[in-house]
Each structure stands twice: as C-alpha cells, then as structure tokens.
Amino acid sequence: MSTLSSAVASLAVAAGLAGVLAEMPGGIANRQGPEFPLVALAWAQSKCGSALTARADTPRVHYDDYMRVSADYDERLARDGLSAACERAERIARKVSAN
C-alpha cells in the first residue's frame, strides 16, 4: 500500500513542478523575468501612440500581471526615457501584433 501512496505523492509533486515550470499564458520568459507582449502592446498604445494591434488569438493577461508589468514599463520610462521605453515595448509587442 505504501508503494501506491509513494506513487501518488510523486505524481502530485511532478504535477506541481510542471505547473510552476510551465510558460505563463501570454508571457515569454527572459533573464529578467516574464515579458507580456500584450501588456507591452497596451502600454505602447497608451504611452507611445503605437498603431500596433493585437492578433485575435493572443492569450489574455491576468489583471495582476498587467498591473505589475505595466509598472515595470513605467519604471523603465522614468529610468531610460520615452524613446528607449517605447522602442522596447514595441519590439516586444510585435510578437502578438496583427500588423
């Protein structure tokens, strides 16, 4: 019976690790943490006047992630200036852009 319990426990741990290691919807991992192209797109539209639009099949982003990543873009704006922040946001946004 303990073999069955061990197997179930191992499966539970594996499932938990798979969930932790899975790529987040709409996010692309990089060395600085996840990037959210849809957030970059929305940020570029609001701050940079970008004409890019999202593809219809673009995964949506959870509100908490949107707020956190948008604040990261705002921090980059304050640190690096508008042109650098907009260039980065638009470069990332092109990954989900329809145009």
C-alpha positions as CSV (number, residue, x, y, z in Angstrom):
1,M,0.0,0.0,0.0
2,S,2.9,2.4,0.7
3,T,4.0,1.9,-2.9
4,L,0.7,3.3,-4.1
5,S,1.0,6.3,-1.7
6,S,4.5,6.9,-2.9
7,A,3.5,6.8,-6.5
8,V,0.6,9.2,-5.8
9,A,2.9,11.6,-3.9
10,S,5.4,11.5,-6.7
11,L,2.7,12.3,-9.3
12,A,1.5,15.2,-7.1
13,V,5.0,16.7,-6.9
14,A,5.6,16.2,-10.6
15,A,2.3,17.9,-11.4
16,G,3.1,20.8,-9.1
17,L,6.5,21.3,-10.7
18,A,5.1,21.1,-14.2
19,G,2.7,23.9,-13.3
20,V,5.4,26.0,-11.8
21,L,7.8,25.5,-14.7
22,A,5.1,25.9,-17.5
23,E,5.2,29.1,-19.5
24,M,2.7,31.6,-18.4
25,P,-0.1,32.4,-20.9
26,G,0.9,35.4,-22.9
27,G,4.3,35.6,-21.3
28,I,7.7,34.9,-22.7
29,A,10.5,34.2,-20.2
30,N,13.7,36.0,-20.3
31,R,16.6,36.6,-18.0
32,Q,14.8,39.5,-16.3
33,G,11.6,37.6,-15.8
34,P,8.5,37.1,-17.9
35,E,7.6,39.5,-20.7
36,F,4.0,40.0,-21.6
37,P,3.7,41.1,-25.2
38,L,0.0,42.0,-24.8
39,V,0.9,44.3,-21.9
40,A,3.8,45.8,-23.9
41,L,1.3,46.4,-26.7
42,A,-1.3,48.1,-24.5
43,W,1.5,50.2,-22.8
44,A,2.9,51.2,-26.2
45,Q,-0.5,52.2,-27.4
46,S,-1.2,54.4,-24.4
47,K,2.2,55.9,-23.9
48,C,3.8,55.9,-27.3
49,G,0.9,56.3,-29.6
50,S,1.7,53.0,-31.2
51,A,-0.5,51.9,-34.1
52,L,0.1,48.2,-33.4
53,T,-2.9,46.0,-32.7
54,A,-3.2,42.5,-31.2
55,R,-3.9,39.4,-33.2
56,A,-7.3,37.8,-32.4
57,D,-5.6,34.6,-31.0
58,T,-3.4,36.5,-28.5
59,P,-3.8,35.0,-25.0
60,R,-5.2,37.4,-22.5
61,V,-3.3,38.6,-19.4
62,H,-4.5,38.4,-15.8
63,Y,-5.2,41.8,-14.3
64,D,-2.5,41.5,-11.6
65,D,0.1,40.6,-14.2
66,Y,-1.0,43.5,-16.3
67,M,-0.6,46.0,-13.5
68,R,2.8,44.6,-12.4
69,V,4.3,44.5,-15.8
70,S,2.8,47.9,-16.7
71,A,4.5,49.4,-13.7
72,D,7.8,47.8,-14.9
73,Y,7.4,49.6,-18.2
74,D,6.6,52.9,-16.3
75,E,9.8,52.4,-14.3
76,R,11.8,51.8,-17.5
77,L,10.3,55.0,-18.9
78,A,11.4,57.0,-15.8
79,R,14.9,55.4,-15.9
80,D,15.7,55.3,-19.7
81,G,13.4,57.9,-21.2
82,L,10.5,57.7,-23.6
83,S,12.2,56.7,-26.8
84,A,14.1,53.7,-25.2
85,A,11.0,52.6,-23.3
86,C,8.8,52.8,-26.4
87,E,11.3,51.0,-28.6
88,R,11.5,48.1,-26.1
89,A,7.7,47.9,-25.6
90,E,7.0,48.0,-29.4
91,R,9.7,45.4,-30.0
92,I,8.1,43.0,-27.5
93,A,4.6,43.9,-28.7
94,R,5.4,42.8,-32.3
95,K,5.3,39.2,-31.0
96,V,1.5,39.5,-30.8
97,S,0.9,42.2,-33.3
98,A,-1.6,41.8,-36.2
99,N,0.2,44.5,-38.3
